[in-house]
Amino acid sequence: MRVAFFSDVHANLPALEAALADARERGATHLIHLGDAVGYGPQPAETLARLRQVAAAAVLGNHDAAACGLLDPALFNPFARETAERAALALDQEAKAWLRDLPYILEGDGFACAHGGFDHPEAFHYLEGKEDALPSLAAMPDVPLLAVGHTHIPCVFAQDERGGLRRLPPEDFALRPGCRYVVNPGSVGFPRGDRLTADYLLYDTVTRRIAFRAVPYDLAPYRLALVRNGYNPMNYWFLSPSARRRQAEQAFLCPTRASEAPPPGAFRPRRAKALPKGFWALLLALAGLLAVAALGLRALGPSEPPPVAAQEAGVNLLPPLGQWAYQGPGALLRQVDDAPRPRLLHTPPAGPANATLLSPLRPLPPGAEALRLSFRAVSDARDGLRYTARVLFFRADGSQLRDDLHPYKTPGPKAYTARVPEGATAFRVRFALTLPAPFALLDPTLAVAE
C-alpha cells in the first residue's frame, strides 16, 4: 500500500489538484488528510468537497474545528479568525457535520496520525522542536511512524533504539528497524518559510520508504479566486512579486526529493551588468538640478495647505454599499437607493442566520490619526439580535494590525472612534451579523475624526 499524507490544504483548490495529480502519477493508493482542510484560502466549500471525494481518512485540524463550531475562532490571530469565520459561513450543515465527526487521531497499517501533538491532540500543539516531539513519541502506539501537520514546514524527527532523538532534514529515507519517526509533510495549500510548492509525502508500507514531494502549481487561479470571493491578496506572502520572481527562477521544476529543491533563503536577483562610465555623475547632476528647481518653486509658491486629514474631516471614506462583499445564506441582501438614505436590507430565513458585510480595502488619508464609524441599525428583533462592527487596519505589506471589535445587541444609531495604529496604510470595515429577524443597515459612514 502506498499512502499519500496531505496536510493543511487550507481551501487552496488549485494546489490540492496539483498534489493529487502528482500522487496519482506516483501510484498512491490511499490519501490521508492530516487536518486543516479550510481556513485562510478562498474556496473552503469546494476544497472540502474534493477532499471528501478522494480521502480514505482524515483527522480534525484546528481551523476545521473553528469552522464547524468545535473551537472558538477568537483564539486565533485576526487574519486566521476572519478566514475561519468566512469558512463557517461558506460551509453547509452537511459539510460541518462531516468535520465534527472527524477523529483527533488515526491508527493505520504501521502508522498513526494527528494534526498536532499526539499526546493531547485536541490541544493542537505545534511539533517544532525535539522537546515538542518527545511527548508525542511517548504517547503514540506501537508503530514506527507518526504523521502530523500544523506547522506547514516539512521535517523529520527520528528516535533510535536507545531513545536518542534527532531532527533530520526532510529528505527521502527508509524506516530503520527498531527506530520510530515523526514526519511532517508540510502544507499543500498555505506555505510558510521559503517554500512555494504544494508539499506532501508518500509512504510505502511494504518497502517502508518515505518520499517527500514538492509540487509546483500555477498561482493565477488561486489569486483570481481570492479576488472573486472578497479576500485581500496582500495577506498572502507567496503571491508577492518577489515570490513570483523566485518561482519563475525555479522554472516550475518538480524535485523528486526535498533535498533537491532550491535552498532556502531570501530571493536574490541576478546581478545586473555594469553601467556605463559617467552614468552616476550624470544622475547626480540631474538630481541637483531638480532640487534647485524645487526650491525655487517653493519660494515663489503659496504657503503649504493644511494637512490632508483636516481637509478630509467629515467626508465619508466608505464606498457605496453596492460595492461591499456579502456572505450569507442565499441572496438575502439587497441595497435600496431611496435617497437620501441608502441602506442594506437583510431578510433571514426561519431561525437565526449569520451574514458578513465587508467593505473594499481603501487607502488611509495621509495624516489621519483616528476614524469615526457611525451607522444606524433597524430591526424588529427584541431577542437574539447580535452584530459586531470592526475597523480593520493593514500595513503596506498587507499584514493586519489592531482589530477594533464592537459588539451590539440592540438596534438604533451607533458610533465609535477607532485610533489609527502606527504603520497603517489601508483600512476596511466589517460587520458580522446574527439575525433572527429582518435587519436594515442605514448610512454607514467612516470619516476622519476631528
C-alpha positions, 0 to 999 in steps of 0.5 A: 500500500502506498499512502499519500499524507496531505496536510493543511490544504487550507481551501487552496483548490488549485494546489490540492489538484496539483498534489493529487495529480502528482500522487496519482502519477506516483501510484498512491493508493490511499490519501490521508488528510492530516487536518486543516482542510479550510481556513485562510484560502478562498474556496473552503466549500469546494476544497472540502468537497474534493477532499471528501471525494478522494480521502480514505481518512482524515483527522480534525485540524484546528481551523476545521474545528473553528469552522464547524463550531468545535473551537472558538475562532477568537483564539486565533490571530485576526487574519486566521479568525476572519478566514475561519469565520468566512469558512463557517459561513461558506460551509453547509450543515452537511459539510460541518457535520462531516468535520465534527465527526472527524477523529483527533487521531488515526491508527493505520497499517504501521502508522498513526496520525494527528494534526498536532501533538499526539499526546493531547491532540485536541490541544493542537500543539505545534511539533517544532522542536525535539522537546515538542516531539518527545511527548508525542513519541511517548504517547503514540502506539506501537508503530514506527511512524507518526504523521502530523501537520500544523506547522506547514514546514516539512521535517523529520524527527527520528528516535533510535533504539536507545531513545536518542532523538534527532531532527533530520532534514526532510529528505527521502529515507527508509524506516530503520528497524527498531527506530520510530519517526515523526514526519511532517509533510508540510502544507499543500495549500498555505506555505510558510518559510521559503517554500512555494510548492504544494508539499506532501509525502508518500509512504510505502508500507511494504518497502517502508520508504518515505518520499517527500514531494514538492509540487509546483502549481500555477498561482493565477487561479488561486489569486483570481479566486481570492479576488472573486470571493472578497479576500485581500491578496496582500495577506498572502506572502507567496503571491508577492512579486518577489515570490513570483520572481523566485518561482519563475527562477525555479522554472516550475521544476518538480524535485523528486526529493526535498533535498533537491529543491532550491535552498532556502533563503531570501530571493536574490536577483541576478546581478545586473551588468555594469553601467556605463562610465559617467552614468552616476555623475550624470544622475547626480547632476540631474538630481541637483538640478531638480532640487534647485528647481524645487526650491525655487518653486517653493519660494515663489509658491503659496504657503503649504495647505493644511494637512490632508486629514483636516481637509478630509474631516467629515467626508465619508471614506466608505464606498457605496454599499453596492460595492461591499462583499456579502456572505450569507445564506442565499441572496438575502441582501439587497441595497435600496437607493431611496435617497437620501438614505441608502441602506442594506436590507437583510431578510433571514430565513426561519431561525437565526442566520449569520451574514458578513458585510465587508467593505473594499480595502481603501487607502488611509488619508495621509495624516489621519490619526483616528476614524469615526464609524457611525451607522444606524441599525433597524430591526424588529428583533427584541431577542437574539439580535447580535452584530459586531462592527470592526475597523480593520487596519493593514500595513503596506505589506498587507499584514493586519494590525489592531482589530477594533471589535464592537459588539451590539445587541440592540438596534438604533444609531451607533458610533465609535472612534477607532485610533489609527495604529502606527504603520497603517496604510489601508483600512476596511470595515466589517460587520458580522451579523446574527439575525433572527429577524429582518435587519436594515443597515442605514448610512454607514459612514467612516470619516476622519475624526476631528 
